[in-house]
């Protein structure tokens, strides 16, 4: 999904897509099911690539991972991102809406996923065998989120840009705005047409916004 962005972003920007276990070419590896062990693994794996200036972009669960990864980098006294681009996720001080769904039977789990987020391609929904390949990883993602507990820490020094689709039913505007309390370096919101997966249907404006947010780093 993100590798496609490299064809559109400025040649001055180098894109690295983070691939978690149990996905794509790492499908044979077991997925993470706990939040903070995943953060430790991310920090260890990404350490060689943290050469400033860099930014972190994360969507939905990825936004929470990018935020907590940055706090872990600060604890380790490692380089921090010049900006955080956090997409489709309410501020971490606001609990997730809705009951846990990862232990529901398959049909109910899929129905809840579709109702809450949409975004599952129709060909996958029509192919039960193919769908079964995705369900364990999706369930593990909800286990990861269920294990997250926000821990108060001082605000980060790097600016935060919070991105969201205008029709995203999972993120209220005031919940997005609460990211501003997590930074002393400046905060802004960017809204796009679309739902939770707005960046797939409204890609061009999203990439323009990313380049605008990074423009100061290119000078």
C-alpha positions in Angstrom: 0.0 0.0 0.0 2.6 2.5 1.0 5.3 1.5 -1.4 3.1 2.9 -4.2 3.6 6.4 -2.6 7.3 6.3 -3.7 6.2 6.8 -7.3 4.5 10.1 -6.5 6.5 11.6 -3.6 9.3 14.0 -4.4 12.6 12.5 -5.4 14.1 14.3 -2.4 12.1 12.0 -0.1 13.0 8.4 0.6 10.2 6.1 1.7 10.6 3.1 4.0 7.5 1.0 4.6 7.4 -0.9 7.9 6.2 -4.5 7.5 5.0 -6.2 10.7 5.2 -10.0 11.2 2.3 -12.0 9.7 2.0 -9.6 6.8 2.9 -10.0 3.1 6.4 -11.5 2.8 6.4 -12.1 6.6 3.2 -14.1 6.6 4.8 -17.2 8.1 5.9 -15.3 11.2 3.6 -15.2 14.2 1.9 -11.9 14.8 2.5 -9.7 17.8 -0.3 -9.7 20.3 1.0 -7.2 23.0 1.5 -3.5 22.4 4.7 -2.6 24.2 6.8 -5.6 23.2 5.9 -4.6 19.6 7.2 -1.1 20.3 10.5 -2.5 21.6 10.8 -4.7 18.5 10.1 -1.7 16.3 12.7 0.4 18.0 15.4 -2.3 17.8 14.6 -3.0 14.1 14.5 0.7 13.0 17.5 2.0 14.9 19.9 1.8 11.9 17.4 3.9 9.8 16.9 6.7 12.2 19.1 9.2 10.5 17.7 12.8 10.8 15.8 14.3 9.3 13.0 11.8 9.1 9.2 11.7 9.9 7.0 8.9 10.9 3.6 8.3 9.4 1.1 5.9 10.9 -2.6 5.2 10.2 -5.1 3.8 12.7 -3.2 1.4 14.9 -0.1 2.5 13.1 -0.6 6.1 14.4 -0.6 4.8 18.0 2.5 2.7 17.2 4.3 5.8 15.7 3.5 7.9 18.7 4.6 5.4 21.3 7.7 4.5 19.2 8.7 8.1 19.3 8.3 8.1 23.1 10.4 5.0 23.3 13.1 6.6 21.1 13.1 9.5 23.6 13.6 7.2 26.5 16.6 5.6 24.7 18.0 9.0 23.9 17.9 8.1 20.2 17.1 10.6 17.3 13.5 11.7 17.2 11.4 12.3 14.1 11.2 15.9 12.9 7.4 15.5 12.6 4.8 12.9 13.4 2.0 12.4 10.9 -0.7 10.6 12.7 -3.7 9.4 10.7 -7.2 8.0 11.5 -6.7 7.7 15.2 -8.1 9.6 18.2 -5.6 10.9 20.8 -4.2 8.2 23.1 -5.8 9.6 26.2 -9.2 8.7 24.7 -10.2 5.0 25.1 -11.3 3.0 22.1 -15.0 3.1 21.3 -16.9 -0.2 21.2 -16.5 -3.6 22.8 -13.6 -5.9 22.0 -14.3 -8.0 18.9 -11.3 -10.2 18.4 -12.8 -13.2 20.1 -16.1 -13.1 18.2 -16.9 -16.0 15.7 -15.7 -15.3 12.2 -18.9 -14.0 10.7 -19.6 -11.6 13.6 -16.0 -10.5 13.6 -16.1 -9.7 9.9 -19.4 -7.9 10.3 -18.1 -5.7 13.1 -14.9 -5.0 11.1 -16.9 -3.9 8.1 -19.3 -1.8 10.2 -16.6 0.0 12.2 -14.0 0.5 9.5 -15.0 -0.8 6.1 -12.1 -1.1 3.8 -12.1 -4.9 3.3 -12.1 -5.4 -0.5 -15.2 -7.1 -1.8 -13.2 -9.8 -3.7 -11.7 -10.9 -0.3 -15.1 -10.9 1.4 -16.4 -13.2 -1.4 -13.5 -15.7 -1.0 -13.7 -17.5 2.3 -10.4 -19.3 1.9 -8.5 -16.1 1.1 -10.3 -14.3 4.0 -9.1 -17.0 6.4 -5.5 -15.9 5.6 -6.2 -12.4 7.0 -8.3 -13.2 10.1 -5.6 -14.3 12.5 -3.6 -11.2 11.8 -6.6 -8.9 12.2 -7.5 -10.6 15.4 -4.0 -10.2 16.7 -4.1 -6.4 15.9 -7.1 -6.1 18.2 -5.2 -8.0 20.9 -2.4 -5.5 20.5 -4.8 -2.6 20.9 -6.5 -4.2 23.8 -3.2 -4.5 25.7 -2.4 -0.8 25.3 -2.5 1.4 28.4 -1.7 5.1 28.0 1.1 6.2 30.4 1.4 10.0 31.1 4.7 11.5 30.0 5.9 15.0 29.1 4.8 16.2 25.6 7.0 15.4 22.7 9.2 18.2 21.2 8.4 17.2 17.5 5.3 18.7 15.8 2.3 16.6 15.2 0.0 16.7 12.1 -3.2 14.8 12.7 -4.9 13.5 9.5 -8.4 12.1 9.2 -11.2 11.4 6.7 -14.3 13.6 7.2 -16.6 10.6 7.2 -14.5 8.5 9.6 -17.1 7.4 12.1 -14.3 6.1 14.5 -12.7 9.5 15.1 -14.6 12.5 16.4 -13.1 16.0 15.6 -12.5 16.8 19.3 -10.8 13.4 19.8 -8.5 14.2 16.9 -7.8 17.6 18.3 -6.6 16.1 21.7 -3.4 15.1 20.0 -2.3 18.7 20.5 -1.6 18.0 24.2 1.1 15.5 23.2 3.5 18.0 21.6 5.2 21.3 22.4 6.4 21.6 18.8 3.3 22.7 17.0 0.1 21.0 16.0 -2.4 21.0 13.1 -5.2 18.9 11.7 -5.7 18.0 8.0 -9.1 16.7 6.9 -9.7 14.8 3.7 -12.8 13.5 1.8 -13.5 9.9 2.6 -14.0 7.5 5.5 -11.5 5.6 7.7 -9.5 4.6 4.6 -9.6 8.0 3.0 -5.9 7.8 2.0 -6.7 5.0 -0.5 -9.6 6.9 -2.2 -8.1 10.4 -1.9 -4.5 9.7 -2.4 -3.3 12.7 -4.3 -4.4 15.3 -1.7 -2.9 13.2 1.1 0.5 13.0 -0.6 0.4 16.7 -1.3 -0.3 17.3 2.4 2.6 15.0 3.4 5.0 16.9 1.1 3.7 20.2 2.5 4.3 19.0 6.1 7.9 17.9 5.1 8.7 21.0 3.0 10.6 22.7 5.8 12.9 19.6 6.1 13.8 19.9 2.4 15.3 23.5 2.7 
